[in-house]
Amino acid sequence: MTNAGPVHEYFAAIRRKDADALRGLFTEGAELVTLAGTYVGPDAIAGFYRDLAFTVDDLWPEPGPLLIDDDHVAVEIRLRMNGNVSLVADFFTLTDQKISRLAIYSGPPPGNAAR
C-alpha cells in the first residue's frame, strides 16, 4: 500500500501557498492536468501555483478521505475560492514517494456545491 504522505504534504503546501515546497513534491517529469492547462516538470507546476492559484486570496482546500489503490490516490475536495465553495477531485499517481501525475477535475460551479 502506498504511503500517502506526499498527498498530505501537497495540501499543507497549498494552504501555506508554498510553491517551493510543492516543487519538491513532484518528480522530474511530473504532469499536472488542470482546466487552465497541462504543466510538465516541477518548475512549471510550481509556477502554475505561484502565478495562478496562489493569487486567489481565500484559496483553501478541504480534502475528504483519501481513496488509496497502490500508487494511486483519489480525493474529493471542498475548495474555497473567491468567496465560493466548489467540489473538485484530485487524482494522484505516486512514484518513489513523489507525485508523478496529478489530474484535477472540477465539479459543480462555485456556489452549487453541497454544504
Backbone as a ProteinNet text record, in pm:
[ID]
protein_1_A
[PRIMARY]
MTNAGPVHEYFAAIRRKDADALRGLFTEGAELVTLAGTYVGPDAIAGFYRDLAFTVDDLWPEPGPLLIDDDHVAVEIRLRMNGNVSLVADFFTLTDQKISRLAIYSGPPPGNAAR
[TERTIARY]
84.2	0	88.9	46.5	119	114.3	224.4	225.9	177	65.6	4.7	67.2	182.4	249	262.3	306	318.2	185.8	74.6	-56.5	-90.1	-65.9	-88.7	2.1	128	222.3	177.5	120.8	70	-36.5	-134.4	-241	-188.5	-92.3	-32.4	39.1	110.7	181.4	82.5	-28.9	-131.5	-183.3	-213.8	-268.1	-167.8	-38.8	65.4	100.8	48.6	84.8	236.2	291.3	435.6	474.4	501.6	535.8	666.3	762.6	889.6	869.9	784.8	756.3	686.1	594	526.1	625.5	718	819.1	887.8	920.5	991.3	908.5	777.3	690.4	671.3	711.1	686.2	813.1	796.4	908.9	954.5	1069.7	1127	1035.6	971.8	884.4	736.5	705.8	567.2	477.1	349.7	249.4	134.3	93.8	-22.8	-125	-245.5	-351.9	-462.5	-492.1	-594.4	-679.6	-786	-866.3	-784.8	-685.2	-601.4	-496.5	-477.6	-378.2	-302	-204.7	-119.2	21.1	78.8	210.3	300.1	421.4	512.5	641	679.9	802.4	774.9	856.7	836	838	922.2	928.3	800.7	751.1	627.1	508.9	506.6	398.1	402.7	520.6	533.8	493.3	527.3	489.2	338.7	268.7	123	64.2	111.8	57.7	95.3	221	268.4	199	190.8	143.5	-7.8	-75.3	-219.8	-297.1	-281.3	-363.2	-343.5	-219.6	-192.4	-226.5	-271.7	-318	-459.6	-525.1	-658.6	-640.2	-685.1	-661.7	-718.1	-838.1	-903.5	-896.3	-798.7	-781.7	-764	-852.7	-842.9	-908.8	-828.3	-884.4	-917	-1029.7	-1067.2	-1085	-976	-986.6	-1068.9	-1143.2	-1214.4	-1121.1	-1177.7	-1095.1	-1019.7	-897.7	-818	-859.2	-875.4	-900.7	-770.9	-710.5	-576.8	-582.7	-524.3	-511.6	-369.5	-285.4	-144.7	-79.4	-38.1	30.3	-63	-193.9	-293.7	-373.8	-395.6	-472.4	-575.4	-700.1	-807.7	-869.3	-914	-976.8	-1072.1	-1190.2	-1283.9	-1252.7	-1259.1	-1218.6	-1327.7	-1358.2	-1439.7	-1338.9	-1342.7	-1243.4	-1306.1	-1252.8	-1297.4	-1207.1	-1272.4	-1202.5	-1295.3	-1243.1	-1320.2	-1456.4	-1459.8	-1582.6	-1682.5	-1648.9	-1738	-1674.7	-1759.6	-1712.3	-1758.2	-1665.9	-1699.6	-1635.7	-1683.3	-1626.2	-1529.1	-1413.8	-1316	-1267.7	-1207.6	-1149.7	-1005.9	-915.7	-774.8	-741.4	-669.4	-624.1	-472	-406	-260.2	-205.5	-92.4	-10.8	121.7	163.2	287.7	392.9	515.3	629.8	744.5	793.9	905.7	877.5	756.5	714.3	717	696.2	676.1	556.1	500.6	386.2	437.8	396.4	439.9	328.9	204.9	93.9	-16.6	-74.5	-190.6	-288.9	-408.6	-516.7	-623.8	-664.7	-764.2	-889.7	-1000.9	-1128.4	-1225	-1295.3	-1390.4	-1528	-1599.3	-1735.6	-1832.5	-1938	-2038.9	-1978.4	-2041.4	-1992.2	-1991.1	-1902.6	-1897.6	-2036.6	-2061.2	-2188.7	-2293	-2270	-2367.5	-2322	-2208.5	-2156.8	-2238.9	-2251	-2321.5	-2246	-2318.8	-2255.4	-2270.5
-118.3	0	125	223.6	349.4	429	491.1	589.1	718.7	771.2	891	1019.8	1010.6	1128.3	1243.2	1218.6	1329.6	1400.7	1328.9	1391.2	1484.2	1438.5	1523.7	1647.1	1626.6	1738.6	1837.1	1785.8	1869.1	1965.7	1913.7	2000.9	2100.2	2058.6	2151	2264.5	2233.1	2335.4	2429	2375.2	2459.5	2560.2	2512	2601.3	2709.7	2676.7	2776	2864	2827.2	2893.3	2890.3	2771.4	2749.4	2677.1	2754.5	2697.6	2618.3	2662.1	2589.4	2450.8	2440.2	2309.3	2220.3	2277.2	2199.4	2146.6	2230.2	2188.7	2060.2	2052.3	1936.5	1809.6	1819.7	1702.9	1628.4	1690.2	1632.4	1573.2	1464.2	1402.7	1494.3	1465.8	1549.5	1561.7	1454.6	1458.4	1464.3	1508.3	1509.4	1590.9	1552.7	1620.4	1664.8	1790.4	1846.2	1880.8	1823.7	1847.9	1926	2047.6	2133.2	2193	2261.2	2332.8	2441.8	2494.7	2601.4	2549.1	2417.4	2359.7	2247.2	2194.8	2087.7	2144.1	2113.6	2164.1	2044.2	2048.9	1936	1980.3	1903.5	1929.2	2013.1	1994.5	2063.1	2215.5	2270.3	2416.8	2472.6	2409.6	2455.4	2440	2330.9	2307.7	2411.4	2435.8	2538.4	2675	2702.8	2828.8	2843.3	2735	2738.1	2781.3	2719.1	2753.2	2895.4	2930.6	3064	3174.7	3158.1	3266	3267.8	3155.5	3149.3	3117.1	2997.3	2952.3	3038.3	3071.5	3143.8	3292.2	3339.9	3478.3	3491.7	3379.3	3378.2	3390.2	3501.6	3528.7	3422.3	3374.5	3283	3136.1	3101	2962.8	2871.8	2771.9	2681.5	2547.9	2442.1	2310	2235.7	2167.3	2079.4	1939.6	1859.3	1725.2	1631.5	1543.7	1437.8	1319.4	1203.6	1083.9	1047.9	1002.7	958.1	816.3	794.2	660.2	613.4	511.2	468.7	331	320.8	193.6	185.7	115.5	100.3	237.8	278.6	407.3	517.2	494.1	592.9	638.6	769.7	827.8	922.6	906.2	995	1060.1	1185	1255.5	1361.1	1368.8	1476.4	1591.8	1713.5	1831.9	1937.1	1996.1	2118.1	2231.8	2303.5	2406.9	2545.4	2624.1	2762.4	2850.7	2930.9	3025	3141.7	3262.6	3382.1	3387.8	3345.5	3352.9	3242.5	3149.6	3039.3	2906.1	2803.7	2667.7	2581.9	2505.8	2412.5	2277.8	2175.8	2043	2015.8	1963.7	1918.4	1780.9	1710.1	1579.9	1579.8	1536.1	1522.9	1375.3	1342	1206.2	1208.7	1150.5	1149.3	1014.3	1017.6	898.6	925.6	831.6	847.1	751.1	801.3	720.4	751.3	648.9	667.2	780.6	782.3	878.2	1023.6	1041.7	1175.1	1168.8	1283.9	1290.6	1292.5	1192.9	1188.7	1237.6	1238.5	1292.6	1335.4	1450.5	1499.4	1554.8	1497.5	1547.2	1604.2	1727.9	1796.6	1815.7	1762.1	1771.2	1855.4	1945.3	2033.4	1969.4	2002.9	1956.2	2066.9	2079.8	2182.8	2322.8	2416.4	2554.7	2608.9	2706.4	2765.4	2807.6	2784.1	2821.2	2712.3	2607	2499.9	2371.8	2375.5	2255.8	2225.6	2098	2058	2114.3	2162.3	2223	2134
0	0	0	-71.7	-84.9	44.1	77.9	185.7	124.5	172.9	114.8	169.4	232.4	287.3	188.6	64.4	-31	-58.5	-51.8	-74.7	41.6	163.4	280.5	276	235.6	224.6	116	8.2	-100.1	-47.2	25.7	77	180.4	260.9	356.8	283.7	176.7	98.6	29.1	-19.2	-81.5	21	141.1	244.2	284.6	279	311.9	192.6	74.9	-51.1	-71.9	-58.2	-62.5	-192.2	-296.3	-426.3	-421.9	-340.4	-330.6	-270.9	-167.9	-109.5	-211.2	-288.2	-391.6	-494.1	-536.4	-635.2	-589.5	-462.5	-409.5	-397.9	-413.7	-401.1	-532.5	-644.5	-776.9	-837.2	-913.2	-983.2	-1097.1	-1150.2	-1256.1	-1377.6	-1418.6	-1536.3	-1501.8	-1382.2	-1334.3	-1426.3	-1425.4	-1506.7	-1416.3	-1431.5	-1364.2	-1471.3	-1461.2	-1557.9	-1487.7	-1538.6	-1479.7	-1591.5	-1552.5	-1652.2	-1720.9	-1651.3	-1706.7	-1803.7	-1808.5	-1898	-1831.2	-1904.7	-1854.5	-1834.5	-1720.1	-1681.9	-1656.4	-1711.6	-1700.8	-1631.8	-1530.7	-1455.8	-1331.5	-1228.7	-1101.2	-1112	-1197.5	-1209.4	-1270.9	-1376.7	-1439.4	-1344.3	-1269.7	-1174.7	-1062.5	-1007.5	-903.4	-957.7	-1083.4	-1146.1	-1159.1	-1193.5	-1201.3	-1067.5	-961	-829	-789.3	-805.5	-765.6	-844.5	-976.9	-1064.2	-1086.3	-1066.3	-1090.3	-962.5	-911.9	-799	-674.1	-643.6	-519.2	-526.2	-640.3	-647.9	-591.9	-564.4	-503.8	-352.7	-296.7	-154.3	-62	-89.3	4.4	-39.4	-121	-164.6	-42.5	-28.4	85.5	51.6	35.2	8.6	138.7	138.1	249.1	192.3	192.4	134.2	222.6	155.4	225.9	245.3	274.5	293	164.3	181.4	67.3	28.7	-99.7	-152.5	-215.9	-157.6	-198.1	-262.7	-381.5	-452.6	-506.1	-433.4	-468.2	-482.2	-602	-618.3	-668.4	-657.8	-699.3	-578.1	-569.6	-459.6	-520	-480.2	-524.5	-401.8	-419	-307.3	-360.7	-297.8	-327.8	-232.9	-285.5	-209.3	-216	-103.5	-99.6	-108.9	-219	-246.6	-233.9	-141.6	-127.3	-212	-296.9	-384.2	-412.9	-399.9	-435.7	-367.1	-240.9	-163.1	-190.7	-278.4	-312.6	-276.1	-261.8	-238.4	-354.8	-411.7	-518.6	-487.8	-555.5	-539.6	-652.8	-617.5	-715.4	-672.5	-763.8	-733.6	-784	-698.8	-733.9	-746.8	-854.1	-877.2	-888	-789	-779.6	-823.1	-891.4	-912.5	-843.2	-758.3	-682.5	-735.6	-743.1	-784.5	-689.6	-621.1	-526.7	-428.1	-373.3	-271.8	-318	-447.8	-504.7	-597.9	-627.8	-717.7	-861.8	-939.6	-1079.2	-1173.8	-1124.8	-1204	-1109.6	-1139.3	-1066.1	-1167	-1168.7	-1253.7	-1161.4	-1187.9	-1106.7	-1191.3	-1142.8	-1213.8	-1133	-1199.5	-1133.6	-1127.4	-1019.4	-1001.2	-1034.3	-953.7	-979.5	-977.5	-1045.8	-1043.5	-900.9	-871.5	-738	-691.7	-563.1	-504.2	-512.3	-592.7	-606.4	-537.7	-468.8	-402.5	-278.2	-249.2	-126.4	-6.8	88.1	205.4	325.2
[MASK]
+++++++++++++++++++++++++++++++++++++++++++++++++++++++++++++++++++++++++++++++++++++++++++++++++++++++++++++++++++

